[in-house]
Amino acid sequence: MKDYQKLLNDLASKGCLRSLPHVVHDGKWIERNGQRMLNLSSNDYLGLANDTGLRNEFLDSLRASSLPLSSSSSRLLTGNFTVYEELEQLLAHTFGREAALVFNSGYHANTGILPALADKQTLLVADKLVHASIIDGLLLSGVSFLRYRHNDYDHLEQILQKETSRYEQVIVATESIFSMDGDVADLNRLVSLKRNYPNVMLYVDEAHAIGVRGARGLGVAEECGCLQEIDLLVGTFGKAMASMGAYVLCSQVIRDYLINTMRPLIFSTALPPAQIAWTTFLFRRLLQMESRRQHLAAISRRLAAVLHGHGGEISNSHIVPFIVGENEECVWTAEQLQRHGFYCLPVRPPTVPKGTSRIRFSLTADMTDEEINHLVAHLSEGINA
């Protein structure tokens, strides 16, 4: 039998031991051990999870409805409430796509869609830095897969030139905004590559872009003008949308096929109808949130500028890395930031490559200019010391 305590001790000796934090949440603030800190590790990018006005407005409408707090079944049995269909129709209409399908989480989406669509005549090709859920989707598919160097589309094209004739279909998978570096994929270049190969499908995960990018908040695909060109456009509701769940926009045929073959959808109890109603409530208000998106973009640029040369130059989004290097130094830096009132967490291998441990600053639209000024001043002092 394995000595799990020894394995834990080994993780501790490498500075990689993790534990669940005991914290108290108060809006955009975190309280721990009597200290109040600005939460710079949240994915609540638009600040909607902390918006009591929106929450109270929704709860008033929920009280007047008969929506249960549990679906009590999978969607293929008795869990397919009309609010699901209303949300999916709203998504498809808003994005101008033929169909949409809602899932329990982004992890469910990425570990379910790829294995459902892939067979032995399929090659999966993914960016080197895609999220763990996409990697798990590649592994669960049980088919051949390759990785191209991060955002290196010349390398991707070399793979496509060599491999596409050998397979019935090739699915290229990427994120639009990458979760650890905050950099952005060139979706127009990917669409251009796809057009050259009739058997290539494009799979884009907009988990960190939905809500915060594009004129209507529909993500980087909207920003790039290619909403109709991406075969499988995936996003989550658990980040900027302040809810839970995920979606894919696709053709009606693909939607029907996923309903019949996607295991996480078929064998999971559906999300509570009340949760779906909250998602719909927020999604209908996306167009009204342009001022939040603009403020978030402005404070993100300021933070990236002060961290230029330390990871800030990599970011083109509200996720700004502060690359420290070794695990121990990164943990120490995070602790120092926390002592000064900034709740930041160290990100270490295997989440990021060895030697690139970092503080991942995750900004939200409810942070004020004054709060960002305080952070920028503290970082500038430390970097220039």
N, C-alpha and C positions, 0 to 999 in steps of 0.2 A: 504493500500500500504506500502511496506517495506521502512524503513528509511535507504537508502543506505549510506547516509553520516555518520550516526551513526555506520554502519558496517565498513566503512572505518576508522573512528576514533578508533574503537575497534582494528582493525588491527595495527594502528599506536601505540596504547598504549602497544601492545605486541611486538613491534619491528618487525612486519611482513609486514608493508606497502611497496609495491613495486611501482616503476615508471619506465618509459622508459628512459634510459640514453641518454643525448644529448652529443654525442662524434663525433670527426672527426677521420677517419681512415687514417693512413699512413703506409701501409705495416704492420709489426708486432708491430707498435706503435699506441697508442691511445692518442689523444690530447683532453683535457677537461679543460675549464676555464684557458687556457693559459699554462697548464702543460702537458708535454710529458711523457708518461708512457709506459713501456713494457707490451704488452698485454698478460697476463697470464690467460685469461678466454676464449680463442678462441678454437674452435674444428678443426682448420686448421692444423691438426697434422703433416702433411708432409711439411707444408709451401708452398703448391702449389698455394694457392689463391693469394699469394704475389709474385709469380714468373713471372716477366714481360717478360722474355725470352720466356717461354712457352705460355703465353697469346698472345704475338705478333705473334708467329709462328702460333698459331691457328687462329687468326684473319686474317692473310694473306690467309690461306686456306679457311676460311669462305667467304671472299670477292670473291673468285673465284667460289664459289658454288651458288646454287639458293635456299638454305634453308631459309625458312621464320622464322621470330621471334615470330610467334604464330602458334599453331596447329589449332586453331579456332574451335575445335570440340573434342568430346571424341573419343577414339581410335576405338570404335565400330561403329562410324559413318564415318567421313572423316578424323579423326585425326591420323590414323595409317600410318605414313610415313615410308619409307623403312629404315631410320636410326634407328628406334626402333627395327626392326627385325634384323638388322645388329648387334646392341648392344646385344640383347638377345642371338643371335647365338654365339657371341664372349664370353659372360659370360658362357654359357653352355659348350662351348668347353674348355675354360680356366680352369673351375672348374671340368671338366670331368663329367658333369651331363647331364641328358637327356633333361632338358628344363629349361628355365629361363623366368621370367615375370617382366617387369619394371613398377614401380608405381610413382606417383607424389611426394611422401615423405615417410619417415619412419613411420610417424604417420598414413598416409593412409594405409601402409602395415599392421601395427599391429592392427589397428581398422577395417580392412577389411578382412584379411585372416581368422582369428579365427572365426568371426561370419559366414563367408561363409561356412566353413568346419564343424562347430559344429551343432548338432541337439540334441533332447531330449535323444538320446542314446549315447551322448558324455559327458565325464567328462574332464574338463580342469584343469590342475594342474600347478601352476606357482611358481617360486621362490618368496620369500617374498619381495625381493627388485627389482623386475623388473620395467622397466620404466613405466611412467604413460600411455603411448600409449598402452602397453600390458594390463595394468589393464583395460583401457577403452575397449579394445577388448574383455576381459573377460566379462565385464558388458554388452556390446552390444550384445554378443552372446545369452544372455537370457537363458543360460543353467547352470547346476551345475558346480561350480568350487571350488577348494581348493588351499591353499597356503602352501608350505613347508618352514621350517626355512631356512634362507639364506645359500646356499651352504651346507646344511645338507642333505647328500644323504642317510644316514640311516633313517632320517625322511621321505624322499621321498619314500624309499623302503617300509616303513611301510604302507604308503598311498596306494602304488601300490598293495601290498599284500592283502590289505583289500578291495580295490575298483575295481580292473580291471575286476573281474568276473561279476560285476554288470552292465557293460556298453559294448556297441558294440565297442567303441573306446575311448582311453584316449590320450589326447595331453598334453605332458609335455613341458612347455615353460620356457626359461631362456635367459638371456643375456650371452655373452661370457666374455666381460669386462664390469663391472658394472660402471655406469656413475658417481656415487657420491663417491664411495670408491676406484675405480680403481683396485679392486681385480678381479680374473679370475675364471670362472667356470671350473670344472673338466669335460671336455667334454668326455674324455675316460670313466670315471665312469658312466656318463649319458648314453653313448652308450651301455656300458655293462649291465646296468639296463634294457634298452630298449629291448635288445636281449632276456631277460628272459620272456618278455610278448608280444606275437604276435599281440595284439591289441593296443600297445602303439606306438604313433608317437612322434618324437622329433622335437621341434621348437626352433631354436637358432637364436637370434638377434645379429649380429656381427657389429652393428652400430659403436662401438668405436674400433673395431679391424681391419676392412677391410682397407688395405693399409699399416698398420704399423706392423702387425704380420705375421709370416710365411715367408718361403724362398722367395716366390714370392709376398708377401704382400696380400695373400688371406685370412688372418685372423687366429684366434686361431684354427679353425677346420683344416686348413692346417698344422699348427704347431703341432697339436696333431695327424695328420695322419688319420683323420676321415671325410674327405670331402664327402665321398660316404655314410656315415652312418647316416647322419642327414636328416630326411625326408623333413624338411622345413628350409632351410638355408637362412636367411634374412640379408640384409645389406643396408647401405645407401651410397649415393654419396655426401651428404652435409657436411661431416666432413673431413676426410683425403683426400677424392677424390675431394674436392674443387669445387663441382658442386651442383646439386640438384636432388632429386629423390631417389628411393630405388629399391630393386630387391628381388625376391625370386628364389632360385634354388630348383627344385622339379622334380617330374615325369611329363611326358607329360599329363597323365590323370588329375593330380591335376591342372596343368596349364590350361587345357581346362575347367575344372570345375570352376576355379576362374574367368575365362573370362565370364562365364555364370551366376555367382552368386555373385561376389564381388562388393558391391554397390559403394565404393569409386572409383573403376576402371570404372564401367559402367557409372556412373553419373557425372564424372569430365572431364572437358576439359583437354586434354593431355598436357604434358610439351612441350614447344617450340622445334621444330626439331633442331634448332641451339644449344639449351642447351644439347640435347641428343648427338649431334656431339661433343661437348666439353667434355662430360663424356667419350665418346668412345676414343677421342684423349688422355685423361689422362690415362684411364685404360690400353691402349696399352703400356704405358710407365712404368707401375708398376714394371716390372722386373728390370728396370734400376735404381731403387731407393733404393737399399739395403744400400748404404752408409748413406742415410737419416734415414732409419730405425735404423741402428746401432748407429748413433749419438743420436737419440731421446731416445733410450734405455739407453744409457750411462748417459745422463744428468738426466734422470728420476730416475735412481738408486741413483745418488748423492743427489738429492733433497729428495728422500724418506729416505735416511740414516740420514740426518740432522733433519728430522721430526720424527724419530723413538721415539715412546712413546707418540706422539701427533697425530697419524693417519698415519704417513709414513710407519709404519710396516704393515699396512693393504694392501697397494698398491702393485701391481705387474705389473704396467703399467705406461703409460705416464700421467695418471690422479692420482694426489697425494693429498689426503685430509690433511688439517691442522685443526683438530677438536678442536674448541675453547670451546664450551659448550653452554652458554646462548646467546640469540639473541643480547642483547645490547653489550656484550663484543665482539661478533663476528663482529658486525657492526663497532665498534671502531677499532678493529684490521685491518679490511679492509681499513678503512680510513687512518690509520697510514701507511700501506703499500703503499697506493696510494700517500701519501705525499712524500714517499721516491722513487717514480718513478716506482712502480709496480701496474699495473692495475689488481686488484683482487677484486672479489665480494663476499659478504657474502651469503651463502646458508643456508636458514632457513626453519623451518616447514611451510607448510606440505611437502616440497620437501624431507626433511630428518626428522628422528624422533626427537621429543622434547628432548632438552638437548644435542643434537649433532650438533648444528649449526657450520658451518665450512667455511673455505676458501678452495675452490676447485681450486688447481693449475692444469692448463691444459697446458702441454708443447707442443711445436712445434719444428720441425726439423730445422727451420731457426734461432733458438736462439743459440747464440754463447756460448762457454765455459766461456768467460769473463762475459757475462751477467748472466749466472747461478751462477758463482762465487760470483758476487755482491749480488744476491738474497740469496744464501746460507750463506754468511757472515752476512747479515742483520738479517736473521732468527736465526742464531746461537747466535748472540748478544742478541736478544730479548728473546729467550727461556732460555738462561743461566743467564739473568739479575736477 
